[in-house]
Amino acid sequence: METMIGQNALISIFSHIFFTGVAFYAMRALMIEKLIHKHHILQAQILYIFLSISIGTMVSTFFLNISSWSRQLPYLF
């Protein structure tokens, strides 16, 4: 039982990190620089990081929930 909890925790950590990286990579396509005032580079970078973490966490949670729910489907029958 404990190994299953540990495996789920490890998968969740890797999933969140992976999707945060994908979100950061995808956000680089946006031209947010036009909306940021000059001399506010640090704030823009922090905004990129926080938005990437938020988007990555939401997407990761979605996929982890779908995975969990699909494992519970056999209990339906």
mmCIF file of the N, C-alpha and C atoms, coordinates in Angstrom:
data_MODEL
# 
_entry.id   MODEL 
# 
loop_
_atom_site.group_PDB 
_atom_site.id 
_atom_site.type_symbol 
_atom_site.label_atom_id 
_atom_site.label_alt_id 
_atom_site.label_comp_id 
_atom_site.label_asym_id 
_atom_site.label_entity_id 
_atom_site.label_seq_id 
_atom_site.pdbx_PDB_ins_code 
_atom_site.Cartn_x 
_atom_site.Cartn_y 
_atom_site.Cartn_z 
_atom_site.occupancy 
_atom_site.B_iso_or_equiv 
_atom_site.pdbx_formal_charge 
_atom_site.auth_seq_id 
_atom_site.auth_comp_id 
_atom_site.auth_asym_id 
_atom_site.auth_atom_id 
_atom_site.pdbx_PDB_model_num 
ATOM 1   N N  . MET A 1 1  ? 0.823   -1.194 0.000   1.00 0.00 ? 1  MET A N  1 
ATOM 2   C CA . MET A 1 1  ? 0.000   0.000  0.000   1.00 0.00 ? 1  MET A CA 1 
ATOM 3   C C  . MET A 1 1  ? 0.866   1.257  0.000   1.00 0.00 ? 1  MET A C  1 
ATOM 4   N N  . GLU A 1 2  ? 1.937   1.250  0.841   1.00 0.00 ? 2  GLU A N  1 
ATOM 5   C CA . GLU A 1 2  ? 2.799   2.418  0.914   1.00 0.00 ? 2  GLU A CA 1 
ATOM 6   C C  . GLU A 1 2  ? 3.553   2.649  -0.391  1.00 0.00 ? 2  GLU A C  1 
ATOM 7   N N  . THR A 1 3  ? 3.913   1.563  -1.078  1.00 0.00 ? 3  THR A N  1 
ATOM 8   C CA . THR A 1 3  ? 4.636   1.734  -2.345  1.00 0.00 ? 3  THR A CA 1 
ATOM 9   C C  . THR A 1 3  ? 3.733   2.359  -3.401  1.00 0.00 ? 3  THR A C  1 
ATOM 10  N N  . MET A 1 4  ? 2.446   2.044  -3.356  1.00 0.00 ? 4  MET A N  1 
ATOM 11  C CA . MET A 1 4  ? 1.502   2.634  -4.315  1.00 0.00 ? 4  MET A CA 1 
ATOM 12  C C  . MET A 1 4  ? 1.365   4.127  -4.064  1.00 0.00 ? 4  MET A C  1 
ATOM 13  N N  . ILE A 1 5  ? 1.321   4.529  -2.799  1.00 0.00 ? 5  ILE A N  1 
ATOM 14  C CA . ILE A 1 5  ? 1.231   5.952  -2.463  1.00 0.00 ? 5  ILE A CA 1 
ATOM 15  C C  . ILE A 1 5  ? 2.502   6.664  -2.906  1.00 0.00 ? 5  ILE A C  1 
ATOM 16  N N  . GLY A 1 6  ? 3.650   6.024  -2.681  1.00 0.00 ? 6  GLY A N  1 
ATOM 17  C CA . GLY A 1 6  ? 4.919   6.611  -3.104  1.00 0.00 ? 6  GLY A CA 1 
ATOM 18  C C  . GLY A 1 6  ? 5.020   6.739  -4.614  1.00 0.00 ? 6  GLY A C  1 
ATOM 19  N N  . GLN A 1 7  ? 4.542   5.738  -5.335  1.00 0.00 ? 7  GLN A N  1 
ATOM 20  C CA . GLN A 1 7  ? 4.562   5.799  -6.795  1.00 0.00 ? 7  GLN A CA 1 
ATOM 21  C C  . GLN A 1 7  ? 3.654   6.905  -7.308  1.00 0.00 ? 7  GLN A C  1 
ATOM 22  N N  . ASN A 1 8  ? 2.477   7.053  -6.718  1.00 0.00 ? 8  ASN A N  1 
ATOM 23  C CA . ASN A 1 8  ? 1.567   8.123  -7.130  1.00 0.00 ? 8  ASN A CA 1 
ATOM 24  C C  . ASN A 1 8  ? 2.177   9.490  -6.857  1.00 0.00 ? 8  ASN A C  1 
ATOM 25  N N  . ALA A 1 9  ? 2.850   9.633  -5.733  1.00 0.00 ? 9  ALA A N  1 
ATOM 26  C CA . ALA A 1 9  ? 3.496   10.904 -5.405  1.00 0.00 ? 9  ALA A CA 1 
ATOM 27  C C  . ALA A 1 9  ? 4.600   11.215 -6.413  1.00 0.00 ? 9  ALA A C  1 
ATOM 28  N N  . LEU A 1 10 ? 5.398   10.230 -6.759  1.00 0.00 ? 10 LEU A N  1 
ATOM 29  C CA . LEU A 1 10 ? 6.482   10.425 -7.721  1.00 0.00 ? 10 LEU A CA 1 
ATOM 30  C C  . LEU A 1 10 ? 5.938   10.783 -9.099  1.00 0.00 ? 10 LEU A C  1 
ATOM 31  N N  . ILE A 1 11 ? 4.901   10.100 -9.531  1.00 0.00 ? 11 ILE A N  1 
ATOM 32  C CA . ILE A 1 11 ? 4.283   10.400 -10.824 1.00 0.00 ? 11 ILE A CA 1 
ATOM 33  C C  . ILE A 1 11 ? 3.697   11.808 -10.817 1.00 0.00 ? 11 ILE A C  1 
ATOM 34  N N  . SER A 1 12 ? 3.073   12.200 -9.713  1.00 0.00 ? 12 SER A N  1 
ATOM 35  C CA . SER A 1 12 ? 2.495   13.542 -9.613  1.00 0.00 ? 12 SER A CA 1 
ATOM 36  C C  . SER A 1 12 ? 3.573   14.619 -9.674  1.00 0.00 ? 12 SER A C  1 
ATOM 37  N N  . ILE A 1 13 ? 4.673   14.410 -8.985  1.00 0.00 ? 13 ILE A N  1 
ATOM 38  C CA . ILE A 1 13 ? 5.770   15.389 -9.002  1.00 0.00 ? 13 ILE A CA 1 
ATOM 39  C C  . ILE A 1 13 ? 6.321   15.546 -10.407 1.00 0.00 ? 13 ILE A C  1 
ATOM 40  N N  . PHE A 1 14 ? 6.615   14.432 -11.056 1.00 0.00 ? 14 PHE A N  1 
ATOM 41  C CA . PHE A 1 14 ? 7.161   14.502 -12.412 1.00 0.00 ? 14 PHE A CA 1 
ATOM 42  C C  . PHE A 1 14 ? 6.155   15.103 -13.395 1.00 0.00 ? 14 PHE A C  1 
ATOM 43  N N  . SER A 1 15 ? 4.893   14.782 -13.223 1.00 0.00 ? 15 SER A N  1 
ATOM 44  C CA . SER A 1 15 ? 3.860   15.327 -14.102 1.00 0.00 ? 15 SER A CA 1 
ATOM 45  C C  . SER A 1 15 ? 3.774   16.843 -13.957 1.00 0.00 ? 15 SER A C  1 
ATOM 46  N N  . HIS A 1 16 ? 3.765   17.329 -12.727 1.00 0.00 ? 16 HIS A N  1 
ATOM 47  C CA . HIS A 1 16 ? 3.689   18.770 -12.508 1.00 0.00 ? 16 HIS A CA 1 
ATOM 48  C C  . HIS A 1 16 ? 4.924   19.484 -13.072 1.00 0.00 ? 16 HIS A C  1 
ATOM 49  N N  . ILE A 1 17 ? 6.089   18.936 -12.851 1.00 0.00 ? 17 ILE A N  1 
ATOM 50  C CA . ILE A 1 17 ? 7.313   19.556 -13.374 1.00 0.00 ? 17 ILE A CA 1 
ATOM 51  C C  . ILE A 1 17 ? 7.316   19.536 -14.897 1.00 0.00 ? 17 ILE A C  1 
ATOM 52  N N  . PHE A 1 18 ? 6.927   18.409 -15.494 1.00 0.00 ? 18 PHE A N  1 
ATOM 53  C CA . PHE A 1 18 ? 6.913   18.296 -16.950 1.00 0.00 ? 18 PHE A CA 1 
ATOM 54  C C  . PHE A 1 18 ? 5.953   19.304 -17.573 1.00 0.00 ? 18 PHE A C  1 
ATOM 55  N N  . PHE A 1 19 ? 4.726   19.359 -17.073 1.00 0.00 ? 19 PHE A N  1 
ATOM 56  C CA . PHE A 1 19 ? 3.737   20.257 -17.667 1.00 0.00 ? 19 PHE A CA 1 
ATOM 57  C C  . PHE A 1 19 ? 4.042   21.722 -17.375 1.00 0.00 ? 19 PHE A C  1 
ATOM 58  N N  . THR A 1 20 ? 4.708   22.010 -16.272 1.00 0.00 ? 20 THR A N  1 
ATOM 59  C CA . THR A 1 20 ? 5.155   23.385 -16.027 1.00 0.00 ? 20 THR A CA 1 
ATOM 60  C C  . THR A 1 20 ? 6.202   23.781 -17.057 1.00 0.00 ? 20 THR A C  1 
ATOM 61  N N  . GLY A 1 21 ? 7.114   22.876 -17.364 1.00 0.00 ? 21 GLY A N  1 
ATOM 62  C CA . GLY A 1 21 ? 8.114   23.137 -18.405 1.00 0.00 ? 21 GLY A CA 1 
ATOM 63  C C  . GLY A 1 21 ? 7.484   23.314 -19.776 1.00 0.00 ? 21 GLY A C  1 
ATOM 64  N N  . VAL A 1 22 ? 6.502   22.496 -20.091 1.00 0.00 ? 22 VAL A N  1 
ATOM 65  C CA . VAL A 1 22 ? 5.808   22.618 -21.371 1.00 0.00 ? 22 VAL A CA 1 
ATOM 66  C C  . VAL A 1 22 ? 5.062   23.950 -21.442 1.00 0.00 ? 22 VAL A C  1 
ATOM 67  N N  . ALA A 1 23 ? 4.428   24.336 -20.342 1.00 0.00 ? 23 ALA A N  1 
ATOM 68  C CA . ALA A 1 23 ? 3.712   25.619 -20.320 1.00 0.00 ? 23 ALA A CA 1 
ATOM 69  C C  . ALA A 1 23 ? 4.685   26.780 -20.483 1.00 0.00 ? 23 ALA A C  1 
ATOM 70  N N  . PHE A 1 24 ? 5.847   26.705 -19.834 1.00 0.00 ? 24 PHE A N  1 
ATOM 71  C CA . PHE A 1 24 ? 6.852   27.761 -19.970 1.00 0.00 ? 24 PHE A CA 1 
ATOM 72  C C  . PHE A 1 24 ? 7.337   27.852 -21.414 1.00 0.00 ? 24 PHE A C  1 
ATOM 73  N N  . TYR A 1 25 ? 7.571   26.694 -22.027 1.00 0.00 ? 25 TYR A N  1 
ATOM 74  C CA . TYR A 1 25 ? 8.015   26.663 -23.422 1.00 0.00 ? 25 TYR A CA 1 
ATOM 75  C C  . TYR A 1 25 ? 6.939   27.244 -24.343 1.00 0.00 ? 25 TYR A C  1 
ATOM 76  N N  . ALA A 1 26 ? 5.684   26.897 -24.098 1.00 0.00 ? 26 ALA A N  1 
ATOM 77  C CA . ALA A 1 26 ? 4.589   27.381 -24.944 1.00 0.00 ? 26 ALA A CA 1 
ATOM 78  C C  . ALA A 1 26 ? 4.372   28.881 -24.772 1.00 0.00 ? 26 ALA A C  1 
ATOM 79  N N  . MET A 1 27 ? 4.569   29.388 -23.565 1.00 0.00 ? 27 MET A N  1 
ATOM 80  C CA . MET A 1 27 ? 4.350   30.805 -23.316 1.00 0.00 ? 27 MET A CA 1 
ATOM 81  C C  . MET A 1 27 ? 5.399   31.685 -23.986 1.00 0.00 ? 27 MET A C  1 
ATOM 82  N N  . ARG A 1 28 ? 6.527   31.105 -24.345 1.00 0.00 ? 28 ARG A N  1 
ATOM 83  C CA . ARG A 1 28 ? 7.555   31.887 -25.022 1.00 0.00 ? 28 ARG A CA 1 
ATOM 84  C C  . ARG A 1 28 ? 7.096   32.365 -26.392 1.00 0.00 ? 28 ARG A C  1 
ATOM 85  N N  . ALA A 1 29 ? 6.035   31.760 -26.914 1.00 0.00 ? 29 ALA A N  1 
ATOM 86  C CA . ALA A 1 29 ? 5.497   32.172 -28.210 1.00 0.00 ? 29 ALA A CA 1 
ATOM 87  C C  . ALA A 1 29 ? 4.671   33.453 -28.095 1.00 0.00 ? 29 ALA A C  1 
ATOM 88  N N  . LEU A 1 30 ? 4.261   33.808 -26.881 1.00 0.00 ? 30 LEU A N  1 
ATOM 89  C CA . LEU A 1 30 ? 3.476   35.021 -26.677 1.00 0.00 ? 30 LEU A CA 1 
ATOM 90  C C  . LEU A 1 30 ? 4.378   36.249 -26.684 1.00 0.00 ? 30 LEU A C  1 
ATOM 91  N N  . MET A 1 31 ? 3.836   37.350 -27.144 1.00 0.00 ? 31 MET A N  1 
ATOM 92  C CA . MET A 1 31 ? 4.581   38.610 -27.177 1.00 0.00 ? 31 MET A CA 1 
ATOM 93  C C  . MET A 1 31 ? 4.146   39.493 -26.009 1.00 0.00 ? 31 MET A C  1 
ATOM 94  N N  . ILE A 1 32 ? 4.385   39.027 -24.811 1.00 0.00 ? 32 ILE A N  1 
ATOM 95  C CA . ILE A 1 32 ? 3.978   39.771 -23.622 1.00 0.00 ? 32 ILE A CA 1 
ATOM 96  C C  . ILE A 1 32 ? 4.856   41.008 -23.422 1.00 0.00 ? 32 ILE A C  1 
ATOM 97  N N  . GLU A 1 33 ? 6.026   41.034 -24.038 1.00 0.00 ? 33 GLU A N  1 
ATOM 98  C CA . GLU A 1 33 ? 6.932   42.166 -23.880 1.00 0.00 ? 33 GLU A CA 1 
ATOM 99  C C  . GLU A 1 33 ? 6.280   43.491 -24.262 1.00 0.00 ? 33 GLU A C  1 
ATOM 100 N N  . LYS A 1 34 ? 5.340   43.437 -25.189 1.00 0.00 ? 34 LYS A N  1 
ATOM 101 C CA . LYS A 1 34 ? 4.666   44.655 -25.615 1.00 0.00 ? 34 LYS A CA 1 
ATOM 102 C C  . LYS A 1 34 ? 3.734   45.205 -24.530 1.00 0.00 ? 34 LYS A C  1 
ATOM 103 N N  . LEU A 1 35 ? 3.310   44.353 -23.609 1.00 0.00 ? 35 LEU A N  1 
ATOM 104 C CA . LEU A 1 35 ? 2.428   44.782 -22.534 1.00 0.00 ? 35 LEU A CA 1 
ATOM 105 C C  . LEU A 1 35 ? 3.193   45.209 -21.273 1.00 0.00 ? 35 LEU A C  1 
ATOM 106 N N  . ILE A 1 36 ? 4.464   44.870 -21.192 1.00 0.00 ? 36 ILE A N  1 
ATOM 107 C CA . ILE A 1 36 ? 5.274   45.156 -20.009 1.00 0.00 ? 36 ILE A CA 1 
ATOM 108 C C  . ILE A 1 36 ? 5.974   46.503 -20.183 1.00 0.00 ? 36 ILE A C  1 
ATOM 109 N N  . HIS A 1 37 ? 5.959   47.312 -19.145 1.00 0.00 ? 37 HIS A N  1 
ATOM 110 C CA . HIS A 1 37 ? 6.666   48.593 -19.184 1.00 0.00 ? 37 HIS A CA 1 
ATOM 111 C C  . HIS A 1 37 ? 8.170   48.380 -19.181 1.00 0.00 ? 37 HIS A C  1 
ATOM 112 N N  . LYS A 1 38 ? 8.879   49.316 -19.719 1.00 0.00 ? 38 LYS A N  1 
ATOM 113 C CA . LYS A 1 38 ? 10.341  49.235 -19.732 1.00 0.00 ? 38 LYS A CA 1 
ATOM 114 C C  . LYS A 1 38 ? 10.865  49.247 -18.298 1.00 0.00 ? 38 LYS A C  1 
ATOM 115 N N  . HIS A 1 39 ? 12.016  48.637 -18.114 1.00 0.00 ? 39 HIS A N  1 
ATOM 116 C CA . HIS A 1 39 ? 12.710  48.560 -16.827 1.00 0.00 ? 39 HIS A CA 1 
ATOM 117 C C  . HIS A 1 39 ? 11.954  47.702 -15.805 1.00 0.00 ? 39 HIS A C  1 
ATOM 118 N N  . HIS A 1 40 ? 11.076  46.848 -16.259 1.00 0.00 ? 40 HIS A N  1 
ATOM 119 C CA . HIS A 1 40 ? 10.363  45.922 -15.376 1.00 0.00 ? 40 HIS A CA 1 
ATOM 120 C C  . HIS A 1 40 ? 10.614  44.481 -15.832 1.00 0.00 ? 40 HIS A C  1 
ATOM 121 N N  . ILE A 1 41 ? 11.839  44.199 -16.161 1.00 0.00 ? 41 ILE A N  1 
ATOM 122 C CA . ILE A 1 41 ? 12.188  42.882 -16.704 1.00 0.00 ? 41 ILE A CA 1 
ATOM 123 C C  . ILE A 1 41 ? 12.039  41.800 -15.640 1.00 0.00 ? 41 ILE A C  1 
ATOM 124 N N  . LEU A 1 42 ? 12.479  42.073 -14.425 1.00 0.00 ? 42 LEU A N  1 
ATOM 125 C CA . LEU A 1 42 ? 12.391  41.080 -13.361 1.00 0.00 ? 42 LEU A CA 1 
ATOM 126 C C  . LEU A 1 42 ? 10.937  40.714 -13.068 1.00 0.00 ? 42 LEU A C  1 
ATOM 127 N N  . GLN A 1 43 ? 10.071  41.712 -13.017 1.00 0.00 ? 43 GLN A N  1 
ATOM 128 C CA . GLN A 1 43 ? 8.658   41.442 -12.777 1.00 0.00 ? 43 GLN A CA 1 
ATOM 129 C C  . GLN A 1 43 ? 8.055   40.620 -13.912 1.00 0.00 ? 43 GLN A C  1 
ATOM 130 N N  . ALA A 1 44 ? 8.456   40.891 -15.135 1.00 0.00 ? 44 ALA A N  1 
ATOM 131 C CA . ALA A 1 44 ? 7.954   40.123 -16.282 1.00 0.00 ? 44 ALA A CA 1 
ATOM 132 C C  . ALA A 1 44 ? 8.414   38.668 -16.196 1.00 0.00 ? 44 ALA A C  1 
ATOM 133 N N  . GLN A 1 45 ? 9.650   38.445 -15.786 1.00 0.00 ? 45 GLN A N  1 
ATOM 134 C CA . GLN A 1 45 ? 10.158  37.087 -15.655 1.00 0.00 ? 45 GLN A CA 1 
ATOM 135 C C  . GLN A 1 45 ? 9.427   36.334 -14.549 1.00 0.00 ? 45 GLN A C  1 
ATOM 136 N N  . ILE A 1 46 ? 9.168   37.015 -13.445 1.00 0.00 ? 46 ILE A N  1 
ATOM 137 C CA . ILE A 1 46 ? 8.418   36.391 -12.354 1.00 0.00 ? 46 ILE A CA 1 
ATOM 138 C C  . ILE A 1 46 ? 7.002   36.058 -12.810 1.00 0.00 ? 46 ILE A C  1 
ATOM 139 N N  . LEU A 1 47 ? 6.396   36.961 -13.567 1.00 0.00 ? 47 LEU A N  1 
ATOM 140 C CA . LEU A 1 47 ? 5.065   36.707 -14.110 1.00 0.00 ? 47 LEU A CA 1 
ATOM 141 C C  . LEU A 1 47 ? 5.069   35.478 -15.015 1.00 0.00 ? 47 LEU A C  1 
ATOM 142 N N  . TYR A 1 48 ? 6.073   35.357 -15.894 1.00 0.00 ? 48 TYR A N  1 
ATOM 143 C CA . TYR A 1 48 ? 6.198   34.182 -16.760 1.00 0.00 ? 48 TYR A CA 1 
ATOM 144 C C  . TYR A 1 48 ? 6.273   32.904 -15.926 1.00 0.00 ? 48 TYR A C  1 
ATOM 145 N N  . ILE A 1 49 ? 7.083   32.938 -14.874 1.00 0.00 ? 49 ILE A N  1 
ATOM 146 C CA . ILE A 1 49 ? 7.265   31.751 -14.040 1.00 0.00 ? 49 ILE A CA 1 
ATOM 147 C C  . ILE A 1 49 ? 5.966   31.387 -13.332 1.00 0.00 ? 49 ILE A C  1 
ATOM 148 N N  . PHE A 1 50 ? 5.302   32.372 -12.736 1.00 0.00 ? 50 PHE A N  1 
ATOM 149 C CA . PHE A 1 50 ? 4.059   32.087 -12.020 1.00 0.00 ? 50 PHE A CA 1 
ATOM 150 C C  . PHE A 1 50 ? 2.957   31.606 -12.960 1.00 0.00 ? 50 PHE A C  1 
ATOM 151 N N  . LEU A 1 51 ? 2.846   32.206 -14.117 1.00 0.00 ? 51 LEU A N  1 
ATOM 152 C CA . LEU A 1 51 ? 1.841   31.747 -15.083 1.00 0.00 ? 51 LEU A CA 1 
ATOM 153 C C  . LEU A 1 51 ? 2.157   30.336 -15.573 1.00 0.00 ? 51 LEU A C  1 
ATOM 154 N N  . SER A 1 52 ? 3.425   30.049 -15.784 1.00 0.00 ? 52 SER A N  1 
ATOM 155 C CA . SER A 1 52 ? 3.817   28.700 -16.210 1.00 0.00 ? 52 SER A CA 1 
ATOM 156 C C  . SER A 1 52 ? 3.480   27.671 -15.143 1.00 0.00 ? 52 SER A C  1 
ATOM 157 N N  . ILE A 1 53 ? 3.758   28.001 -13.889 1.00 0.00 ? 53 ILE A N  1 
ATOM 158 C CA . ILE A 1 53 ? 3.440   27.079 -12.799 1.00 0.00 ? 53 ILE A CA 1 
ATOM 159 C C  . ILE A 1 53 ? 1.934   26.873 -12.702 1.00 0.00 ? 53 ILE A C  1 
ATOM 160 N N  . SER A 1 54 ? 1.178   27.950 -12.817 1.00 0.00 ? 54 SER A N  1 
ATOM 161 C CA . SER A 1 54 ? -0.291  27.844 -12.715 1.00 0.00 ? 54 SER A CA 1 
ATOM 162 C C  . SER A 1 54 ? -0.864  26.997 -13.839 1.00 0.00 ? 54 SER A C  1 
ATOM 163 N N  . ILE A 1 55 ? -0.479  27.289 -15.057 1.00 0.00 ? 55 ILE A N  1 
ATOM 164 C CA . ILE A 1 55 ? -0.992  26.542 -16.208 1.00 0.00 ? 55 ILE A CA 1 
ATOM 165 C C  . ILE A 1 55 ? -0.530  25.095 -16.152 1.00 0.00 ? 55 ILE A C  1 
ATOM 166 N N  . GLY A 1 56 ? 0.752   24.883 -15.852 1.00 0.00 ? 56 GLY A N  1 
ATOM 167 C CA . GLY A 1 56 ? 1.282   23.519 -15.767 1.00 0.00 ? 56 GLY A CA 1 
ATOM 168 C C  . GLY A 1 56 ? 0.600   22.688 -14.704 1.00 0.00 ? 56 GLY A C  1 
ATOM 169 N N  . THR A 1 57 ? 0.314   23.298 -13.556 1.00 0.00 ? 57 THR A N  1 
ATOM 170 C CA . THR A 1 57 ? -0.362  22.575 -12.481 1.00 0.00 ? 57 THR A CA 1 
ATOM 171 C C  . THR A 1 57 ? -1.786  22.207 -12.874 1.00 0.00 ? 57 THR A C  1 
ATOM 172 N N  . MET A 1 58 ? -2.485  23.133 -13.514 1.00 0.00 ? 58 MET A N  1 
ATOM 173 C CA . MET A 1 58 ? -3.856  22.826 -13.943 1.00 0.00 ? 58 MET A CA 1 
ATOM 174 C C  . MET A 1 58 ? -3.891  21.695 -14.966 1.00 0.00 ? 58 MET A C  1 
ATOM 175 N N  . VAL A 1 59 ? -2.998  21.736 -15.934 1.00 0.00 ? 59 VAL A N  1 
ATOM 176 C CA . VAL A 1 59 ? -2.972  20.684 -16.967 1.00 0.00 ? 59 VAL A CA 1 
ATOM 177 C C  . VAL A 1 59 ? -2.556  19.353 -16.357 1.00 0.00 ? 59 VAL A C  1 
ATOM 178 N N  . SER A 1 60 ? -1.555  19.376 -15.480 1.00 0.00 ? 60 SER A N  1 
ATOM 179 C CA . SER A 1 60 ? -1.106  18.151 -14.828 1.00 0.00 ? 60 SER A CA 1 
ATOM 180 C C  . SER A 1 60 ? -2.208  17.546 -13.971 1.00 0.00 ? 60 SER A C  1 
ATOM 181 N N  . THR A 1 61 ? -2.914  18.373 -13.219 1.00 0.00 ? 61 THR A N  1 
ATOM 182 C CA . THR A 1 61 ? -4.014  17.892 -12.392 1.00 0.00 ? 61 THR A CA 1 
ATOM 183 C C  . THR A 1 61 ? -5.106  17.274 -13.257 1.00 0.00 ? 61 THR A C  1 
ATOM 184 N N  . PHE A 1 62 ? -5.377  17.884 -14.395 1.00 0.00 ? 62 PHE A N  1 
ATOM 185 C CA . PHE A 1 62 ? -6.367  17.334 -15.318 1.00 0.00 ? 62 PHE A CA 1 
ATOM 186 C C  . PHE A 1 62 ? -5.969  15.925 -15.755 1.00 0.00 ? 62 PHE A C  1 
ATOM 187 N N  . PHE A 1 63 ? -4.719  15.757 -16.205 1.00 0.00 ? 63 PHE A N  1 
ATOM 188 C CA . PHE A 1 63 ? -4.290  14.442 -16.681 1.00 0.00 ? 63 PHE A CA 1 
ATOM 189 C C  . PHE A 1 63 ? -4.213  13.421 -15.552 1.00 0.00 ? 63 PHE A C  1 
ATOM 190 N N  . LEU A 1 64 ? -3.794  13.844 -14.361 1.00 0.00 ? 64 LEU A N  1 
ATOM 191 C CA . LEU A 1 64 ? -3.753  12.918 -13.228 1.00 0.00 ? 64 LEU A CA 1 
ATOM 192 C C  . LEU A 1 64 ? -5.162  12.495 -12.823 1.00 0.00 ? 64 LEU A C  1 
ATOM 193 N N  . ASN A 1 65 ? -6.123  13.413 -12.871 1.00 0.00 ? 65 ASN A N  1 
ATOM 194 C CA . ASN A 1 65 ? -7.510  13.061 -12.563 1.00 0.00 ? 65 ASN A CA 1 
ATOM 195 C C  . ASN A 1 65 ? -8.078  12.092 -13.590 1.00 0.00 ? 65 ASN A C  1 
ATOM 196 N N  . ILE A 1 66 ? -7.832  12.354 -14.864 1.00 0.00 ? 66 ILE A N  1 
ATOM 197 C CA . ILE A 1 66 ? -8.310  11.447 -15.917 1.00 0.00 ? 66 ILE A CA 1 
ATOM 198 C C  . ILE A 1 66 ? -7.708  10.055 -15.717 1.00 0.00 ? 66 ILE A C  1 
ATOM 199 N N  . SER A 1 67 ? -6.434  10.001 -15.382 1.00 0.00 ? 67 SER A N  1 
ATOM 200 C CA . SER A 1 67 ? -5.767  8.718  -15.144 1.00 0.00 ? 67 SER A CA 1 
ATOM 201 C C  . SER A 1 67 ? -6.390  7.990  -13.949 1.00 0.00 ? 67 SER A C  1 
ATOM 202 N N  . SER A 1 68 ? -6.614  8.723  -12.888 1.00 0.00 ? 68 SER A N  1 
ATOM 203 C CA . SER A 1 68 ? -7.217  8.130  -11.694 1.00 0.00 ? 68 SER A CA 1 
ATOM 204 C C  . SER A 1 68 ? -8.637  7.639  -11.964 1.00 0.00 ? 68 SER A C  1 
ATOM 205 N N  . TRP A 1 69 ? -9.414  8.441  -12.649 1.00 0.00 ? 69 TRP A N  1 
ATOM 206 C CA . TRP A 1 69 ? -10.789 8.060  -12.950 1.00 0.00 ? 69 TRP A CA 1 
ATOM 207 C C  . TRP A 1 69 ? -10.843 6.860  -13.886 1.00 0.00 ? 69 TRP A C  1 
ATOM 208 N N  . SER A 1 70 ? -9.914  6.778  -14.830 1.00 0.00 ? 70 SER A N  1 
ATOM 209 C CA . SER A 1 70 ? -9.927  5.640  -15.754 1.00 0.00 ? 70 SER A CA 1 
ATOM 210 C C  . SER A 1 70 ? -9.574  4.344  -15.019 1.00 0.00 ? 70 SER A C  1 
ATOM 211 N N  . ARG A 1 71 ? -8.744  4.438  -13.964 1.00 0.00 ? 71 ARG A N  1 
ATOM 212 C CA . ARG A 1 71 ? -8.439  3.248  -13.171 1.00 0.00 ? 71 ARG A CA 1 
ATOM 213 C C  . ARG A 1 71 ? -9.627  2.809  -12.321 1.00 0.00 ? 71 ARG A C  1 
ATOM 214 N N  . GLN A 1 72 ? -10.562 3.714  -12.050 1.00 0.00 ? 72 GLN A N  1 
ATOM 215 C CA . GLN A 1 72 ? -11.733 3.401  -11.246 1.00 0.00 ? 72 GLN A CA 1 
ATOM 216 C C  . GLN A 1 72 ? -12.903 2.879  -12.075 1.00 0.00 ? 72 GLN A C  1 
ATOM 217 N N  . LEU A 1 73 ? -12.816 2.962  -13.387 1.00 0.00 ? 73 LEU A N  1 
ATOM 218 C CA . LEU A 1 73 ? -13.915 2.506  -14.251 1.00 0.00 ? 73 LEU A CA 1 
ATOM 219 C C  . LEU A 1 73 ? -14.283 1.040  -14.095 1.00 0.00 ? 73 LEU A C  1 
ATOM 220 N N  . PRO A 1 74 ? -13.328 0.145  -13.859 1.00 0.00 ? 74 PRO A N  1 
ATOM 221 C CA . PRO A 1 74 ? -13.730 -1.270 -13.675 1.00 0.00 ? 74 PRO A CA 1 
ATOM 222 C C  . PRO A 1 74 ? -14.688 -1.492 -12.502 1.00 0.00 ? 74 PRO A C  1 
ATOM 223 N N  . TYR A 1 75 ? -14.687 -0.593 -11.508 1.00 0.00 ? 75 TYR A N  1 
ATOM 224 C CA . TYR A 1 75 ? -15.604 -0.737 -10.383 1.00 0.00 ? 75 TYR A CA 1 
ATOM 225 C C  . TYR A 1 75 ? -17.041 -0.412 -10.767 1.00 0.00 ? 75 TYR A C  1 
ATOM 226 N N  . LEU A 1 76 ? -17.243 0.139  -11.950 1.00 0.00 ? 76 LEU A N  1 
ATOM 227 C CA . LEU A 1 76 ? -18.577 0.461  -12.416 1.00 0.00 ? 76 LEU A CA 1 
ATOM 228 C C  . LEU A 1 76 ? -19.367 -0.801 -12.747 1.00 0.00 ? 76 LEU A C  1 
ATOM 229 N N  . PHE A 1 77 ? -18.658 -1.842 -13.166 1.00 0.00 ? 77 PHE A N  1 
ATOM 230 C CA . PHE A 1 77 ? -19.332 -3.055 -13.620 1.00 0.00 ? 77 PHE A CA 1 
ATOM 231 C C  . PHE A 1 77 ? -19.247 -4.154 -12.598 1.00 0.00 ? 77 PHE A C  1 
# 
